[in-house]
């Protein structure tokens, strides 16, 4: 779902369209059509539909409250759809709210991506540079250390700081990123 701030009805409409369900304009009919479309998709294609909410920490509480009802098939003995919630720490904290206890109890698997240590940051950056065909030495060792320190091992910040530092270096017509470039790039974050 590209828009995690949608209300439950908009979510149902979007999912129903994506799964090819029959159009409906009343919530109860839309809900039934969506469950039928999910069931049909799972049965006919023999594939499990997967719904991924990126930035799920932005999902309205009302949507989180209704999501388990949408996925309640045959008294929970049948799971024709997999839902993945990707979000910040705030999502885990929100799920502990008593109004979302029933939702929290249904979560089968949790994973928290730990921060990278400096060696893992170095390997991560080397991999990312290799993917785009950049020379391995474009980042001086001190720049990698600075990236790790400023980003605290957080993937998204590592990516953003590295991109900003590379941009600064390119605008300066230089070939290598230094720790000073990293600190300059991180000032805007």
Backbone bond lengths (Angstrom), bond angles and torsions (degrees), N, CA, C in turn:
res aa  C-N    CA-C-N  psi(-1)  N-CA   C-N-CA  omega(-1)  CA-C   N-CA-C  phi
1 X - - - 1.453 - - 1.519 108.45 -
2 X 1.306 118.13 120.18 1.458 119.11 -179.51 1.521 113.22 -75.25
3 X 1.326 118.19 -26.60 1.461 120.65 -177.82 1.520 109.45 -113.74
4 X 1.306 115.99 101.83 1.462 118.87 -177.09 1.510 112.74 -84.33
5 X 1.315 118.24 -2.70 1.461 119.78 -179.07 1.526 111.93 -95.27
6 X 1.310 117.87 9.61 1.458 120.42 -177.28 1.520 111.36 -72.87
7 X 1.335 114.83 153.43 1.461 120.30 175.80 1.530 108.75 -78.05
8 X 1.323 118.61 165.07 1.473 120.39 -177.63 1.529 113.99 -54.44
9 X 1.338 117.82 -41.48 1.471 119.24 -178.84 1.527 111.79 -63.33
10 X 1.322 116.73 -41.97 1.467 119.95 177.68 1.521 110.53 -64.55
11 X 1.323 116.34 -38.32 1.460 120.68 176.05 1.521 110.22 -60.28
12 X 1.330 116.16 -47.75 1.465 120.45 -179.77 1.528 111.11 -61.12
13 X 1.335 116.70 -44.20 1.472 120.37 179.11 1.528 111.20 -60.36
14 X 1.320 116.12 -46.56 1.465 120.66 -178.86 1.523 111.62 -63.44
15 X 1.331 116.17 -46.84 1.469 119.84 178.92 1.516 111.25 -62.86
16 X 1.320 116.60 -43.27 1.456 121.31 -179.82 1.527 110.61 -59.32
17 X 1.331 116.68 -43.66 1.469 120.95 177.46 1.523 110.96 -62.00
18 X 1.325 116.54 -47.17 1.466 121.10 -178.73 1.525 112.78 -61.07
19 X 1.325 116.03 -35.48 1.469 120.38 -177.59 1.528 112.68 -91.71
20 X 1.325 116.76 0.71 1.462 120.10 177.74 1.517 113.88 73.86
21 X 1.319 117.10 26.91 1.466 120.86 178.94 1.510 111.66 -73.99
22 X 1.337 116.08 162.60 1.458 121.23 178.71 1.518 109.52 -67.01
23 X 1.341 115.37 142.68 1.459 119.72 179.17 1.519 110.84 -68.24
24 X 1.305 115.35 144.60 1.459 121.92 175.79 1.517 107.90 -154.85
25 X 1.316 115.43 152.81 1.458 119.04 -177.32 1.519 112.83 -118.55
26 X 1.315 116.93 -11.63 1.459 120.29 173.11 1.518 107.98 -94.44
27 X 1.289 116.41 140.02 1.458 121.43 -175.15 1.530 112.08 -58.36
28 X 1.321 117.52 -44.62 1.467 120.31 -178.10 1.524 111.22 -62.43
29 X 1.335 117.76 -40.98 1.473 121.34 179.45 1.535 109.71 -70.42
30 X 1.312 115.79 -40.71 1.462 120.80 178.72 1.527 110.53 -61.57
31 X 1.314 116.17 -43.19 1.459 122.74 178.65 1.526 110.18 -59.16
32 X 1.339 116.54 -48.33 1.467 121.13 179.51 1.525 111.39 -63.72
33 X 1.335 116.97 -42.96 1.471 120.96 179.08 1.527 110.97 -63.27
34 X 1.318 115.72 -38.91 1.458 119.97 -179.57 1.526 110.79 -67.06
35 X 1.314 117.19 -43.58 1.467 119.40 177.31 1.529 110.47 -61.56
36 X 1.333 116.65 -40.62 1.471 120.21 178.02 1.532 110.56 -63.74
37 X 1.332 116.99 -41.71 1.468 120.64 179.63 1.528 110.79 -64.80
38 X 1.321 117.27 -39.96 1.472 120.89 177.83 1.526 109.50 -64.20
39 X 1.319 116.50 -46.43 1.462 121.40 -179.82 1.531 110.24 -61.44
40 X 1.342 116.78 -45.19 1.473 121.24 -179.55 1.522 111.66 -64.23
41 X 1.318 116.08 -41.63 1.468 120.50 179.71 1.522 110.54 -61.97
42 X 1.310 116.26 -44.19 1.466 120.51 -179.99 1.527 111.26 -66.58
43 X 1.329 116.52 -38.88 1.467 120.45 -176.41 1.526 112.39 -78.26
44 X 1.339 117.09 -44.68 1.462 119.72 -173.74 1.522 113.45 -76.20
45 X 1.292 117.47 -39.06 1.464 119.17 -176.74 1.521 112.07 -93.71
46 X 1.318 116.03 -9.76 1.456 122.08 -177.92 1.525 110.91 56.05
47 X 1.339 113.54 29.37 1.454 120.76 174.94 1.512 108.42 -123.34
48 X 1.297 115.28 148.24 1.452 121.27 -179.85 1.521 109.46 -88.26
49 X 1.346 117.97 117.21 1.466 118.40 175.63 1.529 109.32 -64.10
50 X 1.326 115.78 142.12 1.458 121.37 -179.99 1.526 107.80 -124.64
51 X 1.316 115.51 127.15 1.456 121.95 176.99 1.519 107.52 -112.62
52 X 1.338 116.36 120.07 1.460 121.40 -178.31 1.527 108.86 -113.36
53 X 1.316 115.05 123.79 1.464 120.93 174.39 1.514 107.63 -103.52
54 X 1.330 116.69 107.49 1.455 120.10 173.45 1.530 106.53 -84.15
55 X 1.306 117.41 148.80 1.468 122.19 -175.79 1.527 110.76 56.33
56 X 1.327 115.45 42.27 1.465 121.30 -177.15 1.522 112.87 -63.84
57 X 1.313 117.64 -16.11 1.465 119.82 176.22 1.531 111.23 -64.00
58 X 1.333 117.29 -15.98 1.464 121.35 177.43 1.529 112.58 -89.30
59 X 1.323 118.25 -8.66 1.464 119.79 -179.81 1.519 110.23 -58.62
60 X 1.326 116.91 132.60 1.468 118.89 176.94 1.536 110.26 -62.47
61 X 1.293 116.40 146.79 1.467 120.97 179.52 1.517 110.73 -55.92
62 X 1.316 117.22 -38.63 1.463 121.09 -179.90 1.532 110.93 -59.22
63 X 1.311 116.95 -38.64 1.467 120.50 178.46 1.521 110.25 -68.22
64 X 1.319 117.02 -42.34 1.465 120.40 178.45 1.526 111.43 -64.34
65 X 1.319 117.06 -33.76 1.460 120.91 178.88 1.531 110.42 -68.15
66 X 1.336 116.51 -39.24 1.465 120.11 -176.21 1.523 114.50 -84.00
67 X 1.295 118.40 -22.55 1.472 121.16 -176.44 1.533 113.33 -55.55
68 X 1.322 119.98 -44.24 1.473 118.76 178.34 1.531 113.05 -61.73
69 X 1.333 117.21 -33.31 1.471 119.87 178.87 1.521 110.50 -65.27
70 X 1.318 116.10 -38.45 1.460 120.63 178.42 1.526 110.91 -63.35
71 X 1.313 116.29 -34.71 1.462 121.07 -175.21 1.527 113.20 -95.85
72 X 1.316 116.94 10.26 1.457 120.63 179.75 1.530 109.11 -85.54
73 X 1.315 116.15 97.63 1.458 122.36 -179.80 1.525 109.02 -112.94
74 X 1.306 117.23 128.85 1.468 122.57 175.78 1.520 111.69 48.93
75 X 1.314 115.65 52.44 1.467 121.36 178.18 1.530 111.92 53.27
76 X 1.324 115.94 41.68 1.471 123.27 176.80 1.522 114.60 68.38
77 X 1.319 118.31 14.08 1.463 119.38 179.19 1.528 110.84 -91.98
78 X 1.323 117.45 -1.55 1.457 122.36 -175.97 1.521 107.68 -137.88
79 X 1.315 117.35 124.20 1.468 122.31 179.28 1.522 110.07 -117.53
80 X 1.342 117.36 88.70 1.460 119.51 -177.25 1.519 114.48 -85.30
81 X 1.312 117.30 3.24 1.464 120.15 -177.72 1.518 109.64 -148.33
82 X 1.313 115.02 143.20 1.460 121.30 177.53 1.520 107.81 -108.36
83 X 1.323 116.08 132.12 1.463 121.60 177.77 1.519 108.05 -116.06
84 X 1.321 115.06 129.32 1.459 121.35 178.18 1.521 108.06 -118.11
85 X 1.321 115.15 124.32 1.462 121.51 176.88 1.518 108.32 -105.65
86 X 1.313 116.48 122.21 1.457 122.08 178.82 1.521 106.99 -115.99
87 X 1.329 116.30 121.71 1.453 117.78 -177.76 1.506 112.67 -163.26
88 X 1.305 114.44 179.03 1.460 122.19 179.39 1.522 110.34 -78.04
89 X 1.325 115.47 176.39 1.460 121.16 178.55 1.523 111.97 -55.32
90 X 1.314 116.89 -27.88 1.464 120.90 -179.14 1.528 111.40 -60.25
91 X 1.316 117.88 -29.69 1.458 120.85 179.11 1.520 110.59 -64.91
92 X 1.316 117.85 -47.33 1.469 121.22 179.26 1.525 110.30 -60.43
93 X 1.322 116.63 -39.58 1.460 120.19 178.63 1.529 111.10 -65.94
94 X 1.329 116.92 -41.32 1.477 120.41 178.88 1.516 111.77 -63.73
95 X 1.327 116.70 -37.07 1.464 119.77 -178.09 1.523 112.42 -67.85
96 X 1.318 117.27 -15.59 1.472 121.35 177.06 1.531 111.42 -81.55
97 X 1.327 117.27 -9.31 1.453 121.65 177.93 1.529 109.08 -61.76
98 X 1.338 118.44 136.34 1.473 120.73 -178.45 1.533 114.09 -54.01
99 X 1.325 118.26 -32.38 1.468 120.02 -179.23 1.529 112.10 -69.59
100 X 1.327 117.08 -16.23 1.467 121.23 180.00 1.526 112.33 -112.89
101 X 1.317 117.45 12.14 1.463 121.88 -177.77 1.533 111.18 -56.07
102 X 1.345 116.50 -43.96 1.468 119.66 -178.92 1.528 111.50 -61.95
103 X 1.316 116.09 -35.04 1.465 120.40 178.37 1.534 109.85 -71.26
104 X 1.310 115.57 -45.88 1.467 121.08 -179.55 1.530 111.36 -58.69
105 X 1.329 117.03 -37.45 1.463 121.33 -179.02 1.528 112.44 -68.75
106 X 1.313 117.76 -21.03 1.468 121.47 -178.68 1.536 113.07 -86.10
107 X 1.284 117.26 -8.65 1.464 120.15 -177.67 1.523 108.80 -72.06
108 X 1.326 115.21 118.57 1.461 120.91 -174.75 1.527 112.53 -86.06
109 X 1.308 117.34 -28.94 1.456 120.90 -176.13 1.518 108.83 -143.78
110 X 1.311 115.61 134.67 1.466 121.74 176.81 1.524 108.03 -124.52
111 X 1.310 113.97 142.34 1.456 118.09 175.57 1.514 107.97 -143.09
112 X 1.292 115.66 130.35 1.455 121.33 175.46 1.514 107.26 -113.84
113 X 1.319 116.12 120.68 1.451 120.26 -178.65 1.527 109.20 -75.27
114 X 1.320 116.88 114.70 1.466 118.78 -178.15 1.530 110.88 -74.16
115 X 1.316 114.57 157.72 1.460 119.64 175.02 1.527 108.73 -66.72
116 X 1.317 115.44 148.99 1.462 120.96 178.99 1.525 110.65 -80.55
117 X 1.330 116.41 144.09 1.461 118.55 170.21 1.527 107.14 -81.66
118 X 1.327 117.15 178.75 1.465 118.84 -174.08 1.526 112.82 -64.96
119 X 1.320 118.26 -39.26 1.464 120.74 178.29 1.529 111.04 -63.99
120 X 1.328 116.12 -41.70 1.467 119.95 178.70 1.527 110.59 -67.56
121 X 1.323 117.18 -36.23 1.470 120.65 176.13 1.523 109.92 -62.43
122 X 1.326 116.57 -43.99 1.471 121.73 178.63 1.535 110.28 -59.75
123 X 1.332 116.94 -46.14 1.466 121.73 179.92 1.532 110.69 -65.75
124 X 1.314 116.65 -41.11 1.465 122.12 179.05 1.530 110.35 -60.84
125 X 1.327 116.68 -47.59 1.466 120.44 179.66 1.527 111.75 -65.37
126 X 1.331 117.00 -40.46 1.471 120.27 177.97 1.524 110.15 -60.83
127 X 1.319 116.50 -42.15 1.465 121.39 178.44 1.526 110.68 -63.23
128 X 1.325 117.04 -47.43 1.465 120.78 -179.08 1.537 111.38 -62.80
129 X 1.326 116.31 -39.90 1.473 120.05 178.39 1.527 110.86 -66.34
130 X 1.326 116.06 -39.61 1.469 120.90 178.28 1.535 110.47 -62.50
131 X 1.326 116.86 -40.17 1.465 121.45 -179.46 1.525 112.41 -60.08
132 X 1.332 116.57 -35.43 1.464 119.93 -177.86 1.523 112.40 -96.90
133 X 1.327 116.88 3.48 1.459 120.41 177.05 1.513 114.53 76.84
134 X 1.317 117.14 20.01 1.467 120.71 179.50 1.523 109.73 -83.58
135 X 1.314 117.54 149.46 1.467 119.43 178.02 1.535 110.64 -65.03
136 X 1.301 115.76 142.72 1.467 121.42 -176.64 1.528 112.20 -62.61
137 X 1.328 116.81 -29.35 1.468 119.10 -176.02 1.528 113.48 -91.69
138 X 1.322 117.38 14.02 1.466 119.83 178.66 1.532 111.17 -65.54
139 X 1.348 116.03 -25.46 1.462 121.28 175.14 1.522 108.84 -105.60
140 X 1.306 116.90 118.25 1.462 119.15 175.30 1.529 108.71 -64.43
141 X 1.338 117.93 150.66 1.474 119.87 179.05 1.528 112.98 -53.17
142 X 1.330 116.23 -38.09 1.477 118.97 178.89 1.531 110.97 -67.22
143 X 1.334 117.89 -28.36 1.465 121.61 178.08 1.526 109.95 -69.59
144 X 1.332 116.34 -39.96 1.465 119.60 178.42 1.528 109.89 -64.07
145 X 1.326 116.35 -42.24 1.471 120.36 177.08 1.526 110.27 -60.48
146 X 1.318 116.77 -43.55 1.466 121.32 179.56 1.529 110.95 -64.77
147 X 1.323 116.89 -41.48 1.470 120.50 178.14 1.523 109.58 -59.52
148 X 1.320 115.63 -46.65 1.461 119.45 179.90 1.530 111.02 -61.01
149 X 1.310 116.93 -44.85 1.472 120.63 -177.95 1.530 111.83 -64.79
150 X 1.305 116.30 -43.99 1.463 119.98 -177.00 1.534 110.77 -71.69
151 X 1.331 116.95 -37.87 1.467 120.91 -176.62 1.527 112.71 -86.86
152 X 1.313 117.09 -8.93 1.472 121.51 -178.39 1.529 111.84 55.07
153 X 1.338 116.33 29.05 1.465 120.71 176.99 1.515 114.68 77.83
154 X 1.324 118.20 9.62 1.464 122.06 -179.28 1.524 110.11 -84.68
155 X 1.329 115.99 122.31 1.471 121.43 -174.42 1.526 113.52 -50.62
156 X 1.320 116.74 -52.01 1.458 120.58 -175.57 1.525 111.13 -61.03
157 X 1.331 116.37 -41.56 1.467 119.56 179.05 1.520 111.24 -69.86
158 X 1.323 117.10 -37.16 1.470 120.38 176.21 1.519 108.78 -58.28
159 X 1.314 117.12 -47.41 1.472 121.20 -179.68 1.525 111.53 -61.98
160 X 1.318 115.92 -46.46 1.462 119.28 -176.32 1.527 111.94 -66.62
161 X 1.320 116.54 -46.58 1.472 120.13 -179.23 1.525 110.63 -63.98
162 X 1.328 116.45 -41.94 1.464 119.99 179.42 1.521 110.80 -63.28
163 X 1.320 116.61 -45.04 1.471 120.39 179.12 1.515 110.88 -61.41
164 X 1.324 116.47 -45.24 1.470 119.92 -179.95 1.531 111.14 -64.26
165 X 1.330 117.55 -40.71 1.471 120.82 179.04 1.530 110.42 -65.81
166 X 1.324 117.04 -42.30 1.472 120.93 177.81 1.529 110.55 -62.00
167 X 1.314 116.37 -38.66 1.465 120.76 178.69 1.526 110.78 -64.66
168 X 1.329 116.47 -44.79 1.471 119.87 177.89 1.524 111.30 -58.76
169 X 1.329 115.92 -44.26 1.472 120.80 -179.44 1.535 110.60 -64.85
170 X 1.323 116.84 -41.98 1.475 120.45 178.99 1.523 110.85 -63.42
171 X 1.323 117.11 -40.62 1.472 120.53 179.09 1.525 111.23 -65.96
172 X 1.323 116.35 -27.37 1.467 121.87 177.48 1.533 112.20 -87.13
173 X 1.330 116.48 -0.87 1.478 122.31 -178.57 1.522 111.66 59.55
174 X 1.334 115.75 39.96 1.463 120.43 176.57 1.522 109.38 -109.91
175 X 1.318 116.18 166.36 1.461 121.37 -174.33 1.522 114.97 -104.90
176 X 1.348 117.18 -15.65 1.470 119.37 -175.23 1.522 111.23 -134.15
177 X 1.335 114.04 145.11 1.463 121.51 178.05 1.527 108.55 -92.68
178 X 1.329 116.07 130.33 1.466 122.09 178.22 1.530 109.18 -105.40
179 X 1.325 115.24 171.81 1.466 118.77 176.87 1.529 110.77 -64.12
180 X 1.316 117.97 -33.12 1.469 121.09 177.57 1.525 110.31 -63.13
181 X 1.329 117.86 -38.55 1.466 121.49 176.73 1.535 110.66 -62.56
182 X 1.319 115.40 -40.28 1.463 120.34 179.83 1.523 109.66 -64.10
183 X 1.319 117.81 -46.17 1.462 120.54 -179.39 1.542 110.80 -64.76
184 X 1.336 116.72 -38.38 1.465 119.58 176.69 1.529 110.73 -64.68
185 X 1.317 116.51 -42.81 1.467 120.43 -179.74 1.525 111.19 -66.08
186 X 1.291 117.35 -32.63 1.477 119.99 -176.36 1.522 113.37 -77.84
187 X 1.325 117.47 -13.18 1.476 120.43 -179.05 1.526 111.76 -62.59
188 X 1.323 117.15 -30.41 1.466 121.25 -177.43 1.529 112.03 -81.29
189 X 1.316 116.88 -11.28 1.475 119.97 -175.75 1.507 110.74 -93.31
